[in-house]
Amino acid sequence: MKVTIQPGDLTGIIQSPASKSSMQRACAAALVAKGISEIINPGHSNDDKAARDIVSRLGARLEDQPDGSLQITSEGVKPVAPFIDCGESGLSIRMFTPIVALSKEEVTIKGSGSLVTRPMDFFDEILPHLGVKVKSNQGKLPLVIQGPLKPADVTVDGSLSSQFLTGLLLAYAAADASDVAIKVTNLKSRPYIDLTLDVMKRFGLKTPENRNYEEFYFKAGNVYDETKMQRYTVEGDWSGGAFLLVAGAIAGPITVRGLDIASTQADKAIVQALMSANAGIAIDAKEIKLHPADLNAFEFDATDCPDLFPPLVALASYCKGETKIKGVSRLAHKESDRGLTLQDEFGKMGVEIHLEGDLMRVIGGKGVKGAEVSSRHDHRIAMACAVAALKAVGETTIEHAEAVNKSYPDFYSDLKQLGGVVSLNHQFNFS
């Protein structure tokens, strides 16, 4: 699908999308916590749909309620299908694999798109130490898993992704781990582990003692109450909301609602970047207001929030001077190799980007030109190009624009609601 965006102004009030990081974790927690759980403000992105499908295949019963909430009834991990399909969700594959391993049944774990090329050696290395049989395709999908997982002291490398640790924490809690510890080296994206621990606590799961993110110790006792109804509200999504905030800073004024400034989500750091860039921003308890201002280059460390690279590049394109963003090493194993993809696609729009080891330099303030670009099937690249197009000289056409369905299916309709001139082909459905 192609989307064409004409330059123009945005104005109005918009609600941020539901956080898929929060939604997917909630689905997993509802599955392993057992009993009845109610998820309020559930997301409907492709990744959210994958998580829903996975927990249903692992034995949970899902019912959409008249008020829009989602009720999940679970008796624990009891697979009712021989496989689960994670779609293109990196979080799902990394989080649900240890959870699948709680069962003694053999289950095949599949995925699609870029997920089939992402390294999964972590499971080959760690799960056998926990009594789990693992067969992989030379460290890649599909995986064949057979448990049951038996919690034990392990040391894991957290440098590639914190999502592997998220899966282990949930699995250990479900298996009633006692007097065991998960030791972690080189942990990246600590805020996402904070989110995981918060979700576990809210679902009444056994939560480990966090020893400075170097060790997560599960004490004996403290078993959760399976009869208690769990209610969890999915937060607004700072990852998707970041694109709205940058759009407002470039082409506003707009007001974004539904983002909790006290959230544990890593991507709320976009506020710090906007302030560093001298963006016009005002924050109160319920909303964030953005308006255009003279933007200046900034420096930002995105090591713990690599998903911010695309909106940061869109922002930096309109900032006078050289913006420096650290954390490029975190970009290789995404839906695309995002460092190179951003360099190529924004290069088409006249924005000069240099990659130097772990550092990205964006030369901004020289004007952005409309161009024909491609998402490379990466949802965040599609959104970044769309935001940059809002004040470009000339129209921008985005190939494979449907990639936004992975995390923010309402993105283009939200831009249109704010007055953006967005043209989509006849195959797109806003419903």
C-alpha positions in Angstrom: 0.0 0.0 0.0 1.1 3.5 -0.8 0.4 6.6 1.3 0.9 10.2 0.0 1.3 13.1 2.4 1.1 16.7 1.4 2.9 19.3 3.6 0.6 21.3 5.9 -0.4 22.2 9.4 -1.9 20.0 12.1 -4.3 21.2 14.8 -6.6 19.6 17.3 -6.7 17.1 20.1 -5.8 13.4 19.7 -5.7 10.4 22.1 -2.5 8.4 22.1 -2.7 4.7 21.0 -2.7 1.9 23.6 0.8 0.6 24.5 1.6 -2.7 22.8 4.4 -3.2 25.3 1.9 -2.9 28.1 -0.9 -4.9 26.3 1.3 -7.9 25.4 2.8 -8.1 28.9 -0.8 -8.0 30.3 -1.9 -10.9 28.1 1.1 -12.9 29.2 0.6 -12.1 32.9 -3.2 -12.9 32.7 -2.3 -16.3 31.2 0.2 -17.3 33.9 -1.6 -15.6 36.9 -4.6 -17.9 36.3 -8.1 -17.0 37.3 -10.0 -14.2 35.7 -8.3 -11.0 34.5 -9.9 -7.9 33.0 -7.8 -5.7 30.6 -9.0 -2.2 30.2 -8.1 -0.2 27.1 -6.8 -3.2 25.2 -4.8 -2.5 22.0 -5.6 -3.8 18.5 -2.3 -3.6 16.7 -1.0 -6.6 14.8 1.4 -7.3 17.7 -1.5 -7.1 20.2 -3.5 -9.5 18.0 -0.6 -11.9 18.0 -0.4 -11.9 21.8 -4.2 -12.5 22.0 -3.9 -15.4 19.6 -0.9 -16.9 21.5 -2.6 -16.9 24.9 -5.7 -18.5 23.4 -3.6 -21.3 21.9 -1.9 -21.8 25.2 -5.3 -22.4 26.9 -6.8 -19.1 27.9 -10.3 -18.0 27.1 -10.7 -14.5 25.7 -13.9 -12.5 25.7 -14.4 -9.0 24.4 -16.7 -7.1 26.8 -19.5 -4.6 25.8 -17.6 -1.8 27.5 -14.5 -2.4 25.3 -12.5 -4.3 27.9 -11.0 -7.8 27.4 -11.7 -10.6 29.9 -9.1 -13.4 30.0 -9.9 -16.6 31.9 -6.9 -18.9 32.5 -6.0 -22.1 34.2 -2.3 -21.7 33.4 -0.3 -22.8 30.4 -2.2 -25.7 28.9 -1.6 -25.7 25.1 -4.6 -26.5 22.9 -2.7 -26.2 19.7 0.6 -27.7 18.5 2.1 -24.3 17.6 1.9 -20.6 18.3 2.5 -17.9 15.7 4.2 -14.7 16.9 3.7 -12.9 13.6 6.4 -10.2 13.4 6.4 -9.4 17.1 9.9 -9.5 18.7 8.5 -9.1 22.2 6.1 -12.0 21.7 8.7 -14.5 20.5 11.1 -13.5 23.3 8.5 -13.3 26.1 6.3 -16.2 25.3 9.0 -18.8 24.5 9.9 -19.4 28.2 6.2 -19.3 29.1 5.5 -22.0 26.5 8.3 -24.0 28.2 6.2 -24.2 31.4 4.2 -27.0 29.7 5.3 -30.6 29.2 3.7 -30.6 25.7 5.8 -30.1 22.7 5.0 -26.8 21.0 6.4 -25.2 17.8 7.0 -21.5 17.8 6.6 -19.7 14.5 7.0 -16.2 13.2 7.1 -14.2 10.0 8.7 -11.3 8.2 12.0 -10.1 9.8 11.4 -12.3 12.8 12.6 -15.4 11.0 16.0 -13.8 10.6 16.5 -12.5 14.1 18.9 -14.5 16.3 17.3 -16.8 18.9 20.5 -18.4 20.2 19.5 -17.2 23.7 17.0 -20.0 24.0 19.4 -22.7 22.8 21.9 -21.6 25.4 19.6 -20.9 28.4 16.6 -23.1 28.3 18.4 -26.5 28.4 19.8 -25.4 31.8 16.2 -25.2 33.0 15.2 -28.7 31.9 13.7 -27.6 28.6 14.3 -29.4 25.3 14.9 -27.0 22.5 15.3 -27.5 18.8 15.9 -24.5 16.5 16.8 -23.7 13.0 20.5 -22.9 13.7 19.6 -20.3 16.3 16.6 -19.0 14.3 12.9 -19.8 13.9 11.0 -22.1 14.0 11.7 -23.3 17.6 10.4 -26.5 19.1 10.0 -26.3 22.8 9.2 -29.0 25.4 9.2 -28.4 29.2 8.4 -28.3 31.9 10.7 -25.4 32.8 12.3 -25.8 36.2 13.6 -22.6 37.7 17.3 -22.6 38.6 20.2 -20.1 39.0 21.2 -18.8 35.6 23.2 -16.0 34.2 21.9 -14.3 31.0 23.4 -11.7 28.7 21.0 -8.7 28.4 22.9 -6.8 25.7 20.8 -7.9 22.8 17.3 -7.3 24.3 15.7 -7.1 27.7 12.7 -9.0 26.2 14.4 -12.4 26.9 14.6 -11.5 30.6 11.0 -10.4 30.6 10.0 -13.9 29.5 12.1 -15.6 32.1 10.8 -13.4 34.9 7.2 -14.3 34.0 8.0 -18.0 33.6 9.9 -18.1 36.9 7.0 -16.4 38.7 4.5 -18.9 37.2 6.7 -21.8 38.1 6.8 -20.6 41.8 10.6 -20.1 41.7 12.0 -20.2 45.2 15.5 -19.3 46.4 16.8 -18.9 42.9 18.2 -16.0 41.0 18.5 -14.8 37.4 21.8 -12.9 37.1 22.1 -10.4 34.2 25.1 -8.9 32.5 25.1 -5.9 30.1 21.4 -5.3 30.6 19.9 -2.8 28.1 16.5 -1.1 28.2 16.1 -1.2 31.9 12.8 0.8 31.8 11.2 -2.1 30.0 12.2 -4.4 32.9 10.6 -1.9 35.2 7.4 -2.2 33.1 7.5 -6.0 33.3 8.0 -6.0 37.1 5.1 -3.5 37.4 2.8 -5.7 35.4 3.7 -8.7 37.4 2.9 -6.9 40.6 -0.4 -5.6 39.3 -1.5 -9.2 38.4 -0.5 -10.5 41.8 2.4 -12.6 40.5 5.4 -13.5 42.5 7.8 -10.6 42.0 11.5 -11.0 42.4 13.8 -8.7 44.4 15.6 -6.4 42.0 19.2 -6.2 43.0 20.4 -3.2 40.9 19.4 -4.9 37.7 22.3 -7.3 38.1 20.3 -10.0 39.8 16.6 -10.8 40.2 16.1 -13.0 43.3 12.9 -15.1 43.9 12.4 -15.7 47.5 10.5 -18.7 48.9 6.8 -18.2 49.6 4.7 -15.3 48.4 2.4 -17.3 46.1 -0.3 -15.3 44.3 -4.0 -15.7 44.9 -5.6 -17.5 41.9 -9.1 -16.6 43.0 -8.6 -12.9 42.9 -9.9 -10.9 39.9 -7.1 -8.9 38.3 -7.9 -5.6 36.6 -5.3 -3.9 34.5 -5.5 -0.7 32.4 -3.2 -0.6 29.4 -1.3 2.6 29.3 -1.1 5.1 26.5 1.8 4.2 24.2 4.8 6.5 24.5 6.4 4.7 21.5 3.6 5.6 19.1 2.8 8.8 21.0 6.4 10.0 20.3 5.5 10.4 16.6 2.5 12.5 17.5 4.6 14.7 19.8 7.2 15.2 17.2 4.5 15.9 14.6 3.1 18.6 16.9 6.5 20.1 17.5 7.1 20.3 13.7 3.6 21.1 12.3 1.3 21.8 15.3 -0.3 23.1 17.4 -1.8 19.9 18.7 -2.7 18.4 22.1 -1.9 14.7 22.9 -3.9 12.9 25.6 -3.5 9.6 27.3 0.3 9.6 28.0 1.3 9.1 31.6 4.4 11.2 32.5 5.0 8.9 35.5 5.0 5.8 33.2 7.9 3.2 33.4 7.9 3.1 29.6 11.4 3.9 28.2 10.1 6.0 25.4 8.7 8.7 27.6 12.3 10.0 27.2 11.1 11.6 24.0 10.0 14.5 26.3 13.6 15.0 27.3 14.7 15.1 23.7 11.9 17.6 22.7 13.0 19.9 25.5 16.6 19.6 24.5 15.6 20.6 21.0 13.8 23.7 22.3 10.5 22.4 21.1 7.3 24.2 22.1 5.9 21.9 24.7 3.7 22.2 27.8 2.8 19.3 30.0 0.1 18.8 32.6 -1.5 15.8 34.3 -3.8 14.9 31.5 -2.3 16.2 28.3 0.7 17.4 26.4 0.5 20.5 24.2 2.9 21.0 21.3 3.5 23.9 19.0 6.2 24.8 16.4 9.3 26.7 17.6 12.8 27.4 16.4 14.3 24.0 16.9 18.0 23.5 17.6 20.3 20.4 17.4 20.6 18.2 20.5 22.4 15.3 21.9 20.6 12.2 23.2 21.4 8.7 24.4 18.9 6.2 23.0 20.6 3.1 24.2 17.8 2.2 26.6 15.1 3.4 24.3 16.2 2.4 20.7 12.6 2.6 19.4 12.9 6.4 19.6 15.5 6.6 16.9 12.9 7.0 14.1 11.0 9.9 15.7 14.2 11.4 16.9 15.5 11.5 13.3 12.3 13.1 12.1 12.7 15.7 14.8 16.5 16.2 14.2 15.7 16.8 10.5 14.1 20.1 11.5 16.7 21.1 14.1 19.4 23.6 13.1 22.8 22.0 13.4 24.2 18.6 14.0 22.2 16.3 16.3 24.0 13.4 17.9 22.1 10.2 18.9 23.9 7.4 20.8 22.8 3.7 20.7 23.0 2.7 17.0 24.2 -0.8 18.1 20.6 -1.5 19.3 19.2 -1.0 15.8 20.4 -4.0 13.8 17.9 -6.6 14.9 14.7 -4.7 14.4 12.1 -5.0 11.6 14.9 -3.5 9.4 18.4 -2.6 10.2 17.1 0.8 11.3 20.4 2.7 11.3 21.0 2.0 7.6 17.3 2.3 6.7 17.0 5.7 8.3 20.1 6.9 6.6 18.8 5.7 3.2 15.2 6.8 3.4 15.9 10.2 5.0 18.7 10.6 2.5 16.0 10.5 -0.2 14.3 13.4 1.6 17.5 15.4 1.6 18.5 14.8 5.2 22.2 13.9 5.7 22.8 11.1 8.3 26.2 9.7 9.3 26.7 6.4 11.2 29.9 6.2 13.2 30.0 3.1 15.3 27.4 3.6 18.1 26.8 7.2 17.1 24.4 8.7 14.6 24.8 12.3 13.4 21.9 14.0 11.8 22.5 17.2 9.9 19.3 19.2 10.2 17.8 22.5 9.5 18.7 22.5 5.8 15.2 21.7 4.6 13.4 18.5 4.0 12.1 17.6 0.6 9.2 15.4 -0.4 10.3 12.2 -2.0 9.3 8.6 -2.8 10.4 6.5 0.2 9.9 3.0 1.5 9.1 1.8 5.0 11.1 -1.4 4.3 8.1 -3.1 6.0 9.1 -1.4 9.2 6.3 0.4 11.1 8.5 3.0 12.8 10.2 3.9 9.5 6.8 4.5 7.9 5.7 6.8 10.7 9.0 8.7 10.8 8.9 9.4 7.1 5.2 10.5 7.5 6.0 12.9 10.3 9.0 14.3 8.4 6.8 14.8 5.4 4.5 17.2 7.2 6.6 20.2 6.6 8.6 19.0 3.6 8.9 20.8 0.3 6.6 18.8 -2.0 4.6 15.7 -1.4 6.0 12.4 0.0 4.9 8.9 -1.0 5.5 6.0 1.3 5.7 2.5 -0.1 4.6 -0.4 2.1 2.9 2.1 4.3 0.6 -0.6 5.8 3.6 -1.5 8.1 2.1 0.8 10.7 -0.5 -1.9 11.5 2.1 -3.7 13.5 1.9 -1.1 16.3 -0.3 1.8 15.5 -3.0 0.9 12.9 -4.9 4.2 13.4 -1.8 6.3 12.7 -2.8 7.7 9.3 -6.4 8.3 10.4 -5.2 10.1 13.4 -3.0 12.4 11.2 -6.1 13.0 9.0 -8.2 13.8 12.2 -5.6 16.5 13.0 -5.9 18.0 9.6 -3.1 16.2 7.8 -3.5 15.8 4.0 -3.1 12.1 3.8 -4.1 10.0 0.7 -4.3 6.3 0.9 -5.1 3.7 -1.8 -8.6 2.1 -1.9 -7.4 -1.1 -0.2 -6.8 0.6 3.2 -9.6 0.2 5.8 -9.7 2.5 8.8 -11.9 0.2 10.8 
